[in-house]
Amino acid sequence: MINPNPEPRTNEITEGIDRFFDLYDRGLISLNTLHLLVGGTGSGKTFAARELMIPKLARRGCPLIIYAYPELSIAEPRELMEVAHRIGYEYVNNISDAIDLLELGECVVLDYCDKTVGKPDWKRMIDCVYGAEGRVLFDNGHVGFLADEAHARTSTTPETFLHAKGLSPHTFDAVYMTALKEDLFDRDCPFVFGLTATPNREHTGNIPGSTIKWSFINVRPAPSFTACASVGSAEHYHLPLKRRGQSCDDYLTEHGGSPAIMTNVHKCLENLADRMFSTETDTGHKCAGMLVGSFIGCGYGMDLDEHLPDYVEILARSAERHGIPWNDKMCAILTSAQSGFLDRSGNVCAPIGKNEIDQKVKRFMDAPKHPLRWIFVKSKGTMGINIGRIKHVMIARPFPTKAAAKYADEYGVFHFIESFLQIFGRATRLHPLNGKKFDHDGNYDLTGLLHDLRDNPEMRETLLRLNSIHLVCPDWEMWEKAVEVFQLDHAHPVVTTRNEWTRMVMHRPL
């Protein structure tokens, strides 16, 4: 039964939220500050912010609560709508409707993909709260602003990037930083939050040329044995490095051309596919995977568009070896250039949907009876792929571009690793043995399910197998380091998790 009033579990994330509001109530928080909530991908920070922070903002008289994010793939409209209705607010997903309701004295939760923040309507909306009429209507209340994937939007320039490291430079329209200063901080708004998976150690200093400060309201939680999947295997394929200044043609000639380079890649993908489909046939539960491919002209002969037919054929053969017939909706591509289901030749044969393509992909992959099992992406693999069934992640894309190499820093390869962890972290979301939206249960972890399986060790082993992450990436130092850091910061090895699960169920009170 779905819990109508889910409550996030107590951990470093929820404790940080409670501590922030306790300090606010005592008048002890810093103004003019972007308060960051940090947690690994799949750790429950978005769930805690939505289910715990938004109600707390409502209780402190915020008539307008904005949940902002940079990509539509991150959207969770149903969940946000339910929270809004639970606290007695109107749910809207555009500024015009928010303005109309605020002018009537109604309280609003705004679901907002923020690429257009900073336009005149934004200022008008904020004035509905902080203007003369708004001060009367809402008893001098404040705006509550929550920016998901905050690290991606605070990196507006290379200079900023050096001070707020996270993903490698993005092209998001990050003008909201200016909007924050002019429309919120200059009005002493205390409730400006950012959500990020980037570890605390990767944020240093203030934003250059700005009085905006960072402040973490929690310590990033350690990986949980019951709230994130565990690392089962990590395989590396050989990808020779290009020498500095070496042309793409010379590189490919030296190493036997693209087919020779791709031999190891294809073998690793076949191994990963066999692992995925054998798990599905052995357990009876659908599994899923993701390949992050290269852009055209990457220089290593690994362009996704060129190799997509081979990739799809490898997956199709693996499925059939395990008794799963090929279906033209088994694989899909989701890039900025194209989207749709793929036939066996790697061609788009059917649209995913006319609207909300990202959301449809997530629903299709999570649905136990839908044939979609594999998604190909280029840049979308870094955020918003919130699919519990994805446990098989392959990187077929060399990352150190000229732009990235330009911003070397004291962390050396660690400069790149946080970007890799964002992709690996897509697989830490739990597979809970059923097709319903897991966080609607309100616990966001497997503890209750494990206790139900106390006398069923075979099913516990199935659960562990379904929540084992398998990774494939190039054999470069930074990727190998990224896997090491991932096993420390994001997920435990399978053998460690198995031992902890056994201890938990054996010591459960009768």
C-alpha positions in Angstrom: 0.0 0.0 0.0 1.3 3.4 -1.0 2.1 5.6 2.0 0.2 8.9 1.4 2.6 10.8 3.7 6.1 9.4 3.0 8.8 10.5 5.5 12.4 10.3 4.4 14.6 8.1 6.6 16.9 9.8 9.0 20.4 10.1 7.6 23.0 12.8 7.0 20.7 14.4 4.4 17.6 14.7 6.6 19.6 15.6 9.6 21.2 18.4 7.6 17.8 19.7 6.6 16.5 19.6 10.2 19.6 21.3 11.4 19.3 24.1 8.9 15.8 25.0 9.9 16.7 24.8 13.6 19.4 27.3 13.0 17.1 29.5 10.9 14.4 29.5 13.7 17.1 30.7 16.1 18.3 33.4 13.6 21.7 31.8 13.1 21.9 31.1 9.3 23.9 33.2 6.9 22.1 35.3 4.3 23.3 35.9 0.8 24.3 32.2 0.7 23.5 29.3 -1.6 22.9 26.4 0.9 24.0 23.2 -0.7 22.4 19.8 0.0 24.8 17.1 -1.1 24.3 13.3 -1.6 25.4 10.7 -4.0 23.3 9.9 -7.1 20.4 7.8 -5.9 21.0 8.6 -2.2 17.6 10.2 -1.7 18.5 13.9 -1.6 15.8 14.8 -4.2 13.3 12.8 -2.3 14.3 14.4 1.0 14.2 17.9 -0.4 10.8 17.3 -1.9 9.1 15.4 1.0 10.9 17.2 3.9 12.2 20.5 2.9 9.2 21.8 0.9 6.7 21.2 3.8 9.1 22.9 6.2 9.3 25.9 3.8 5.5 26.0 3.7 5.3 26.0 7.5 7.6 29.0 7.6 5.3 31.0 5.4 6.8 30.7 1.9 4.0 31.5 -0.5 6.1 30.6 -3.5 8.3 27.5 -3.6 10.2 26.9 -6.8 11.7 23.6 -7.7 14.1 24.3 -10.5 16.2 22.0 -12.7 18.3 22.3 -15.9 16.9 19.4 -18.0 13.4 18.1 -18.5 14.7 14.6 -18.0 15.0 15.4 -14.3 11.3 16.4 -13.9 9.1 14.4 -11.5 5.8 16.3 -12.0 3.5 13.7 -10.3 5.6 13.5 -7.2 5.9 17.3 -6.9 2.1 17.8 -7.5 1.3 15.3 -4.7 3.6 17.2 -2.3 2.0 20.6 -3.3 -1.6 19.2 -2.7 -0.5 17.7 0.6 0.6 21.0 1.9 -2.4 22.9 0.5 -0.6 24.7 -2.3 -1.4 25.0 -6.0 0.9 23.1 -8.4 1.9 24.9 -11.6 4.6 24.4 -14.2 4.8 27.8 -15.8 5.5 31.3 -14.6 2.3 32.9 -16.0 0.1 30.6 -14.0 2.2 31.2 -10.9 1.8 35.0 -11.2 -2.0 34.7 -11.7 -2.4 32.6 -8.5 0.0 34.7 -6.4 -1.9 37.9 -7.4 -5.0 36.2 -5.9 -3.2 35.4 -2.7 -2.8 31.7 -3.4 0.3 29.8 -2.4 2.2 28.0 -5.2 4.7 25.3 -5.9 6.3 26.0 -9.2 7.7 23.1 -11.2 10.3 24.8 -13.3 12.9 23.8 -15.9 15.1 26.9 -15.4 16.8 27.5 -18.7 14.7 30.7 -19.1 15.3 32.1 -15.6 16.1 35.8 -15.6 13.5 36.9 -18.1 11.1 39.7 -17.2 8.3 37.3 -16.1 10.7 35.9 -13.5 11.2 39.3 -11.9 7.4 40.0 -12.0 6.8 36.6 -10.2 9.3 37.4 -7.5 7.7 40.8 -7.1 4.4 39.1 -6.4 6.0 38.0 -3.1 8.4 40.9 -2.3 6.5 43.8 -3.7 4.2 46.0 -1.7 1.0 44.0 -2.4 2.8 40.7 -1.8 4.1 41.8 1.5 0.5 42.4 2.7 -1.0 39.4 1.0 1.7 37.0 2.4 2.6 38.6 5.7 6.2 39.4 4.7 6.9 35.8 3.6 9.9 34.6 1.5 10.4 32.7 -1.7 11.7 29.1 -1.3 14.1 28.2 -4.1 15.5 24.7 -4.7 17.9 24.2 -7.6 18.5 20.6 -8.5 21.8 19.7 -10.2 23.2 22.9 -8.7 26.8 22.2 -9.7 25.8 22.2 -13.4 24.4 25.8 -13.3 26.9 27.5 -11.0 29.7 26.7 -13.5 28.9 29.6 -15.8 32.5 30.4 -16.8 35.8 28.7 -16.8 36.8 30.8 -13.8 33.7 29.8 -11.9 34.3 26.2 -12.9 37.7 26.2 -11.1 35.9 27.2 -7.9 32.9 24.9 -8.1 34.1 21.7 -9.7 31.6 19.1 -10.7 30.6 18.1 -14.2 32.9 19.3 -17.0 31.7 22.6 -18.5 28.1 22.6 -19.7 26.2 24.9 -22.0 23.2 25.5 -19.7 21.9 29.1 -19.6 23.0 29.7 -16.1 21.8 33.3 -15.8 19.8 32.3 -12.7 22.9 33.1 -10.7 22.4 36.7 -11.6 18.7 36.4 -10.9 19.4 35.0 -7.4 21.5 38.0 -6.5 19.2 40.7 -7.9 15.9 39.1 -7.0 16.4 37.0 -4.0 19.6 37.7 -2.1 19.2 41.5 -2.4 15.8 41.0 -0.7 17.4 39.0 2.1 15.8 35.7 1.1 17.2 33.0 3.4 15.8 30.0 1.6 18.0 29.4 -1.5 19.1 25.8 -1.8 21.1 23.8 -4.3 21.0 20.0 -4.6 24.1 18.3 -5.9 25.8 14.9 -6.0 29.3 16.5 -6.3 31.2 15.7 -3.1 31.9 18.5 -0.5 35.7 18.2 -1.3 35.1 19.4 -4.8 33.6 22.8 -3.9 36.1 25.5 -2.9 35.8 29.2 -2.5 33.1 31.7 -3.5 31.8 32.4 -7.0 34.4 34.8 -8.6 33.2 38.4 -8.9 30.2 37.8 -6.7 29.2 38.1 -3.1 27.3 34.8 -3.3 28.7 32.2 -0.9 28.5 28.4 -0.8 27.4 26.7 2.4 26.8 23.0 2.9 23.9 22.1 5.2 25.0 18.5 5.4 27.9 16.1 5.0 27.6 13.8 2.1 26.3 10.5 3.4 28.3 7.4 3.1 26.9 4.7 0.7 24.2 2.8 2.4 23.9 -1.0 2.3 20.1 -0.7 1.8 19.7 2.5 -0.1 22.0 2.1 -3.0 23.1 -0.8 -5.2 26.5 -2.5 -4.9 29.4 -2.9 -7.3 29.6 -6.3 -8.8 32.2 -6.0 -11.5 34.2 -3.4 -13.4 35.8 -4.3 -16.8 38.2 -2.1 -18.8 38.7 -2.3 -22.5 42.0 -1.2 -24.1 41.8 2.2 -25.7 45.3 3.6 -26.8 45.9 7.2 -25.8 46.6 9.7 -28.5 49.9 11.5 -28.3 49.8 15.2 -27.8 49.5 16.9 -31.2 48.8 13.6 -33.0 46.2 13.9 -35.7 43.2 11.7 -35.7 44.2 10.1 -39.0 47.7 9.3 -37.8 46.3 7.9 -34.5 43.9 5.5 -36.3 46.5 4.4 -38.8 49.0 3.6 -36.0 46.5 1.5 -34.2 45.0 -0.4 -37.1 42.0 1.8 -37.7 38.6 2.0 -36.0 37.7 -1.8 -36.4 40.9 -2.8 -34.5 40.2 -0.3 -31.7 36.6 -1.4 -31.4 37.3 -5.1 -31.1 37.8 -4.8 -27.3 34.8 -2.5 -27.0 32.5 -5.0 -28.7 33.8 -7.9 -26.6 33.2 -6.0 -23.4 29.7 -5.0 -24.5 29.0 -8.6 -25.3 30.1 -9.6 -21.8 28.0 -6.9 -20.2 25.0 -7.9 -22.2 25.4 -11.6 -21.4 25.6 -10.7 -17.7 22.4 -8.6 -17.9 20.3 -11.1 -19.9 21.5 -14.1 -17.8 20.5 -12.2 -14.6 17.1 -11.6 -16.1 16.5 -15.2 -17.2 17.8 -16.6 -13.9 15.8 -14.3 -11.7 12.7 -13.6 -13.8 13.1 -9.9 -13.3 13.7 -7.5 -16.2 17.2 -5.8 -16.2 18.4 -2.7 -18.1 21.6 -1.0 -19.2 23.0 2.2 -20.7 25.8 3.0 -23.1 27.2 6.5 -23.2 28.7 7.0 -26.7 31.0 9.4 -28.4 30.2 12.4 -30.5 31.0 12.6 -34.2 34.7 13.3 -34.8 35.9 12.3 -31.3 39.2 11.3 -32.9 39.3 7.8 -31.4 37.2 6.1 -34.1 34.4 5.5 -31.5 31.5 7.7 -32.9 28.2 6.4 -31.6 26.4 7.0 -34.9 29.0 4.8 -36.8 29.0 1.9 -34.4 25.3 1.9 -33.3 24.3 -1.0 -35.7 27.1 -3.2 -34.3 26.1 -2.3 -30.7 22.4 -3.2 -31.3 23.3 -6.5 -33.1 25.5 -7.5 -30.1 22.7 -6.9 -27.7 20.2 -8.7 -30.0 22.4 -11.8 -30.3 23.0 -11.9 -26.5 19.2 -11.6 -25.8 18.5 -14.5 -28.2 21.2 -16.7 -26.7 19.4 -16.3 -23.4 16.0 -17.1 -24.8 14.7 -13.5 -25.1 13.4 -12.9 -28.6 14.4 -9.6 -30.3 11.9 -6.9 -30.3 12.1 -3.5 -32.1 11.4 -1.8 -28.8 14.2 -3.5 -26.9 16.7 -0.7 -27.6 16.3 3.1 -27.8 18.5 6.1 -28.5 18.1 9.4 -26.7 20.4 12.2 -27.8 20.1 15.8 -28.7 20.0 14.9 -32.4 17.6 12.0 -32.4 15.4 9.8 -30.2 13.3 6.7 -30.8 13.2 2.9 -30.7 15.9 1.1 -32.7 15.5 -1.8 -35.1 18.1 -4.6 -35.3 20.1 -2.6 -37.8 20.4 0.4 -35.4 17.9 2.6 -37.3 15.2 4.6 -35.5 12.0 2.6 -36.4 9.4 4.1 -34.1 9.1 7.3 -32.0 9.3 7.0 -28.2 6.5 9.5 -27.9 5.5 13.0 -29.0 5.9 14.7 -25.6 7.9 14.1 -22.5 10.3 11.7 -24.2 12.7 11.5 -21.3 9.9 10.7 -18.9 8.5 8.0 -21.3 11.9 6.4 -21.5 12.1 6.2 -17.7 8.6 4.7 -17.5 9.2 2.2 -20.3 12.5 1.0 -18.8 11.1 0.6 -15.3 8.0 -1.1 -16.5 8.5 -4.9 -16.0 6.6 -5.9 -19.1 7.7 -3.3 -21.6 10.5 -4.6 -23.9 12.8 -1.6 -23.6 16.0 -2.7 -21.9 18.8 -0.7 -23.3 19.3 3.0 -23.9 22.1 4.8 -25.9 22.9 8.3 -24.9 25.7 10.9 -25.6 25.4 13.7 -23.1 22.2 12.7 -21.2 23.9 10.1 -19.2 25.1 12.6 -16.6 21.8 13.5 -15.0 18.1 12.7 -15.1 18.4 9.1 -16.0 16.5 8.0 -12.9 15.8 4.4 -13.8 15.9 1.8 -11.1 16.5 -1.1 -13.5 19.7 0.3 -15.0 22.6 -1.7 -13.4 24.8 -2.1 -16.5 26.7 1.0 -17.6 29.2 1.1 -20.4 31.3 4.1 -21.4 32.2 4.1 -25.1 33.3 7.7 -25.1 36.8 9.3 -24.4 36.2 12.3 -22.2 39.4 14.4 -22.1 38.5 16.9 -24.8 40.6 20.0 -25.5 38.2 22.1 -23.5 38.4 19.8 -20.5 42.2 19.5 -20.7 42.4 23.3 -20.6 41.3 23.4 -17.0 43.8 21.1 -15.3 44.0 21.6 -11.5 45.7 20.4 -8.4 43.5 17.2 -8.3 45.0 15.9 -11.5 42.8 13.1 -12.7 40.3 13.8 -10.0 39.3 16.8 -12.0 37.6 14.4 -14.3 36.5 11.8 -11.9 33.4 13.6 -10.5 32.0 13.7 -14.0 32.5 10.0 -14.3 30.8 9.4 -11.0 27.7 11.2 -12.2 27.4 8.6 -14.9 28.2 5.5 -12.8 25.8 6.8 -10.2 22.9 6.3 -12.6 23.1 2.6 -11.6 23.0 3.1 -7.8 19.2 3.5 -7.8 17.5 0.5 -6.4 15.7 -2.4 -8.1 13.0 -3.3 -5.5 11.6 -6.5 -7.1 8.5 -4.8 -8.4 7.4 -2.2 -10.9 5.8 0.5 -8.8 7.5 3.8 -8.0 9.7 2.8 -5.1 9.9 6.1 -3.2 6.2 6.2 -2.8 6.6 3.7 0.0 8.3 6.5 1.9 11.4 4.5 3.0 13.5 4.8 -0.1 15.5 1.7 0.9 15.4 -2.1 1.0 15.4 -2.5 4.8 11.8 -3.5 5.1 12.0 -5.9 2.2 15.2 -7.5 3.6 13.4 -8.2 6.9 10.5 -9.7 5.0 13.0 -12.1 3.4 14.6 -13.1 6.7 13.8 -16.8 6.1 14.3 -16.7 2.3 18.1 -16.5 1.7 17.6 -17.5 -2.0 15.4 -14.4 -2.6 17.8 -12.2 -0.7 20.5 -13.4 -3.1 18.2 -12.6 -6.0 17.7 -9.1 -4.6 21.4 -8.7 -4.3 22.0 -9.8 -7.8 19.4 -7.4 -9.2 21.1 -4.6 -7.2 24.6 -5.3 -8.4 26.2 -2.7 -10.6 28.4 -3.7 -13.6 30.6 -1.1 -15.2 32.7 -1.0 -18.4 35.0 1.8 -19.3 38.4 2.5 -21.0 41.6 1.4 -19.3 42.9 4.9 -18.7 44.2 6.0 -15.3 41.4 8.4 -14.6 38.7 5.8 -15.3 40.4 3.3 -13.1 40.7 5.9 -10.3 37.0 6.8 -10.9 36.0 3.2 -10.2 38.1 3.1 -7.0 36.5 6.4 -5.8 33.1 5.1 -6.8 33.5 2.0 -4.6 34.3 4.3 -1.7 31.9 7.2 -2.2 28.9 5.7 -4.0 28.6 1.9 -3.4 30.0 -1.1 -1.5 31.4 -4.2 -3.1 28.8 -7.0 -3.4 30.6 -9.3 -1.0 30.5 -6.6 1.7 26.8 -6.0 1.1 26.0 -9.7 1.3 27.7 -10.0 4.7 25.9 -6.8 6.0 22.5 -8.1 4.8 23.1 -11.4 6.5 24.0 -9.6 9.8 21.0 -7.4 9.5 18.4 -10.2 9.1 20.1 -12.4 11.7 20.0 -9.7 14.4 16.5 -8.5 13.7 14.4 -8.6 16.9 11.6 -11.2 16.9 
